Amino acid sequence: MDEPTCTLRIAPDVKLGERVKMHAFVNLYGCTIGDDTSIGTFVEIQKGASIGARCKISSHTFICEGVSLGDGVFVGHNVSFINDRYPRATNTDGSKQGEADWLCQQTVVADGASIGTGSTILGGLRIGAGAMIGAGSVVTRDVPPGAVVAGNPARPLADRSISP
Ligand SMILES: CC(C)(COP(=O)(O)OP(=O)(O)OC[C@H]1O[C@@H](n2cnc3c(N)ncnc32)[C@H](O)[C@@H]1OP(=O)(O)O)[C@@H](O)C(=O)NCCC(=O)NCCS
């Protein structure tokens, strides 16, 4: 029988907390992961991203540079964060863009917030503590603490909020 292959790719520069649980095909580099956080299959977390303690990151999610999650944040399956509002492959002279050619936007997801499956979070936003983002949302504006928002673009659901 073949030797089992390691399906985790954890770069040496990752700051990994205690008791972090990871499933197969996880790709982490240059990021920070807090204690007791779990990370599902096919999750990528880029350099400069920061994940708090006791977070749940579900499978197929992409967390890019510039994203900071507080403690106890839930991220559903197939959630994508964005950090470049006007992405281009090349500069005006036709050369391929590098690190210095674009501005990385910063996004903060505060403690206890939840992001529903299949959501897309635009860059430069703040999602408040305890907020709830509905499945399939496209979040284009800041979300207040405890708010329940859904849709494309995500808007508050009437008569619903959760104490942060
Ligand atoms: C947003 C959410 C929390 C709302 O739940 P709720 O308060 O029970 O809301 P309701 O089901 O009563 O729906 C209220 C209204 O919002 C709409 N709505 C609910 N969820 C929605 C969503 N994700 N996107 C768009 N509209 C949504 C409903 O159609 C309903 O509209 P109507 O009044 O015109 O009929 C929930 O629907 C949701 O999306 N949760 C995330 C689930 C998830 O991704 N889990 C992760 C992995 S299992």
Ligand as a Chemical Component Dictionary entry (heavy atoms), coordinates in Angstrom:
data_LIG
# 
_chem_comp.id                   LIG 
_chem_comp.type                 NON-POLYMER 
_chem_comp.pdbx_formal_charge   0 
_chem_comp.three_letter_code    LIG 
# 
loop_
_chem_comp_atom.comp_id 
_chem_comp_atom.atom_id 
_chem_comp_atom.alt_atom_id 
_chem_comp_atom.type_symbol 
_chem_comp_atom.charge 
_chem_comp_atom.model_Cartn_x 
_chem_comp_atom.model_Cartn_y 
_chem_comp_atom.model_Cartn_z 
_chem_comp_atom.pdbx_ordinal 
LIG C1  C1  C 0 -30.726 35.080 7.400  1  
LIG C2  C2  C 0 -31.341 34.009 8.274  2  
LIG C3  C3  C 0 -30.589 33.933 9.616  3  
LIG C4  C4  C 0 -32.778 34.437 8.518  4  
LIG O1  O1  O 0 -33.434 33.473 9.250  5  
LIG P1  P1  P 0 -34.896 33.843 9.866  6  
LIG O2  O2  O 0 -34.758 35.013 10.782 7  
LIG O3  O3  O 0 -35.453 32.567 10.424 8  
LIG O4  O4  O 0 -35.679 34.384 8.600  9  
LIG P2  P2  P 0 -36.921 33.768 7.817  10 
LIG O5  O5  O 0 -36.609 32.389 7.337  11 
LIG O6  O6  O 0 -38.145 33.944 8.682  12 
LIG O7  O7  O 0 -37.029 34.718 6.535  13 
LIG C5  C5  C 0 -37.376 36.073 6.672  14 
LIG C6  C6  C 0 -37.376 36.706 5.291  15 
LIG O8  O8  O 0 -36.010 36.809 4.864  16 
LIG C7  C7  C 0 -35.823 36.080 3.647  17 
LIG N1  N1  N 0 -34.518 35.388 3.749  18 
LIG C8  C8  C 0 -34.135 34.512 4.712  19 
LIG N2  N2  N 0 -32.882 34.116 4.488  20 
LIG C9  C9  C 0 -32.477 34.733 3.384  21 
LIG C10 C10 C 0 -31.262 34.702 2.658  22 
LIG N3  N3  N 0 -30.245 33.971 3.064  23 
LIG N4  N4  N 0 -31.162 35.483 1.566  24 
LIG C11 C11 C 0 -32.212 36.248 1.159  25 
LIG N5  N5  N 0 -33.386 36.324 1.820  26 
LIG C12 C12 C 0 -33.514 35.559 2.916  27 
LIG C13 C13 C 0 -36.980 35.097 3.582  28 
LIG O9  O9  O 0 -37.276 34.744 2.248  29 
LIG C14 C14 C 0 -38.078 35.889 4.237  30 
LIG O10 O10 O 0 -38.584 36.802 3.294  31 
LIG P3  P3  P 0 -40.174 37.087 3.217  32 
LIG O11 O11 O 0 -40.548 37.645 4.556  33 
LIG O12 O12 O 0 -40.277 38.074 2.100  34 
LIG O13 O13 O 0 -40.816 35.754 2.950  35 
LIG C15 C15 C 0 -31.287 32.584 7.599  36 
LIG O14 O14 O 0 -32.281 32.485 6.582  37 
LIG C16 C16 C 0 -29.945 32.279 6.965  38 
LIG O15 O15 O 0 -29.672 32.525 5.787  39 
LIG N6  N6  N 0 -29.054 31.682 7.837  40 
LIG C17 C17 C 0 -27.729 31.274 7.424  41 
LIG C18 C18 C 0 -27.669 29.735 7.300  42 
LIG C19 C19 C 0 -26.284 29.238 6.931  43 
LIG O16 O16 O 0 -25.675 29.698 5.987  44 
LIG N7  N7  N 0 -25.763 28.290 7.721  45 
LIG C20 C20 C 0 -24.379 27.862 7.550  46 
LIG C21 C21 C 0 -24.103 26.424 7.242  47 
LIG S1  S1  S 0 -25.281 25.237 7.746  48 
# 
loop_
_chem_comp_bond.comp_id 
_chem_comp_bond.atom_id_1 
_chem_comp_bond.atom_id_2 
_chem_comp_bond.value_order 
_chem_comp_bond.pdbx_ordinal 
LIG C1  C2  SING 1  
LIG C2  C3  SING 2  
LIG C2  C4  SING 3  
LIG C2  C15 SING 4  
LIG C4  O1  SING 5  
LIG O1  P1  SING 6  
LIG P1  O2  DOUB 7  
LIG P1  O3  SING 8  
LIG P1  O4  SING 9  
LIG O4  P2  SING 10 
LIG P2  O5  DOUB 11 
LIG P2  O6  SING 12 
LIG P2  O7  SING 13 
LIG O7  C5  SING 14 
LIG C5  C6  SING 15 
LIG C6  O8  SING 16 
LIG C6  C14 SING 17 
LIG O8  C7  SING 18 
LIG C7  N1  SING 19 
LIG C7  C13 SING 20 
LIG N1  C8  SING 21 
LIG N1  C12 SING 22 
LIG C8  N2  DOUB 23 
LIG N2  C9  SING 24 
LIG C9  C10 SING 25 
LIG C9  C12 DOUB 26 
LIG C10 N3  SING 27 
LIG C10 N4  DOUB 28 
LIG N4  C11 SING 29 
LIG C11 N5  DOUB 30 
LIG N5  C12 SING 31 
LIG C13 O9  SING 32 
LIG C13 C14 SING 33 
LIG C14 O10 SING 34 
LIG O10 P3  SING 35 
LIG P3  O11 DOUB 36 
LIG P3  O12 SING 37 
LIG P3  O13 SING 38 
LIG C15 O14 SING 39 
LIG C15 C16 SING 40 
LIG C16 O15 DOUB 41 
LIG C16 N6  SING 42 
LIG N6  C17 SING 43 
LIG C17 C18 SING 44 
LIG C18 C19 SING 45 
LIG C19 O16 DOUB 46 
LIG C19 N7  SING 47 
LIG N7  C20 SING 48 
LIG C20 C21 SING 49 
LIG C21 S1  SING 50 
# 
